[in-house]
Amino acid sequence: MGCYRLGVILAALACLWALPRDQRSIDPARVLAEAKSVLPSVVSVGDASEGFYPLLDSEGNPAGWATSTFPQAENVQGYSGLSELLVVFDTSRRVRGVRFLTSEDTDGHVRKIRDAADFWEQWTGKPESSLGDDPDPMIVSGATLTSEAMARGLAARFGAMGMDQWFPEPLKPADVAKWFPSADRIGDGGEAGSYMVFDGDESLGTVLRSSHMGVSARGFNGISDVIVVLSTGGEKVLGIALLGSRDNEPYVGDVGDEVKYADGFAGKSVDEVIAEDSEASPSLFTSGASLTNYAVVESVQEMLRRHRAERVPEAFPWKSSLAIVWIALGGFCGVSKWGRRLKARIAYAVVSVAAGIGLGWMVSQDQLLGWGANGFDVGLVLPLLVLTAVALVVPAFTGKNVYCNRICPHGAAQTLAGQLVKKRFALPPKIHSIMVRVPWLTLTVIWVLAFLASGIPLAYFEPFESWSSGFVAFVPASIFTIGLVAAFFLPQAYCHYGCPTGALLRFLTHAPGRWTARDSVAGVLVVAAVVYSSLK
């Protein structure tokens, strides 16, 4: 029965995943409105090329460019959905502003990010070529997963996470034969886009490749695949080469010929090349191809900066570690006799409330259905994934709802509230029989809205986003306040009479080992979901 009930939930999520997604397209009028807020001289938007919109002034001259983070960011999942940003550049290909477009993520988290001016200013002034590599982006407290996904989505748009699919061919010894005629193999250089050139076991030098390093400076109409060849010590540039390009001819051919026959970078030190003015580089000048020149020079400089930079060691992931300890302790308390003692329950309730305030991670329908519709990035949401797995798997196979009874911070807060008032009340039987159906009705409404892609924020049906984003959204904040106040007088008031996630988890634990009417209804609903998703 545990396998069946858990399978029903997973099958319903699979049906949600199978539904076709709407083809996302950006409205040029929206591009114009957002671009004008950054570049007031812009009066119109030209036709997009490879996702870049030319921004035109009153005389039809380019005043800048704008691009959306989609489709590259469509693989970057936040807390429960995808987010799309608009990046606006000036004519020198430097960021003038980043603007919010859309998000499927939790409304409260998105609001916090939209109000965080520092988050949006972190990219201002950066060159296009550097946007694909930001190992430590600023994130917004209380909306960590959503803001980090937005930053990572922007990096994906400019080369990180799969930009190399435009130039998938591996680097070959023939590509560097001009400098290393005896090279017989190319090895890993220890970092993305860095390679070692060998003659047998002898190391000949290092090669950096822009497309595999996530460097994507755009020329007149596309990016180029550039390599930089370094000496054995890595302090001297032996030369550069253009392996491929998506830019326009004849610009690519002209620049490629100059690089091939008059490589101005050859013989210079790494520091000299980095210090050059990328818009007026003495190392590369091809008349009539200034934008392509710029893109190649900026790509070379950015690769050398990344290769030279000392990476800051990643901080110890204390939040993730504390979360795993908290979840493990909650699981132990939920299944052990020791955990049923009143003092142990109160002590762990304090821990759960502290975890809820400090981490803001808890299982919700908004998060669960968001994962079902859009998937998730395991590395980004690992602690939340573990928490969700414990919430679903443990009750299915032990019959004990350890998440609701022990781990959930909102349930723990109600437990502590109940300890502060000696006189407790109970609803009259008729009212109780009506109210206990509310969580099931709410659960049904939420899932129907998810399958219909209604656009209504599902986080509005529960109070949980208030733990992470604060009292930003009125409806979750109201549910939070009313439920917690009621818990002083009615034991676990919200858990019993309001929580749809609790209802879903109680489905896993009710009548262990026996088939019930709920199991029949759930089976029928999943069959209906399968039919609906197949028809769509």
Helices and strands as residue ranges (DSSP letters): H 2-18, H 28-38, E 44-45, E 52-56, E 62-68, G 72-75, E 83-89, E 95-103, H 107-114, H 117-121, G 128-130, H 144-157, G 163-166, G 173-176, E 185-188, E 194-199, E 202-209, H 210-213, E 224-230, E 237-245, H 251-261, H 270-275, H 290-308, H 318-335, G 338-340, H 342-359, H 365-374, H 378-398, H 402-402, I 403-407, H 409-419, H 429-435, H 438-451, G 458-461, H 465-469, H 474-486, H 493-497, H 500-509, H 517-535
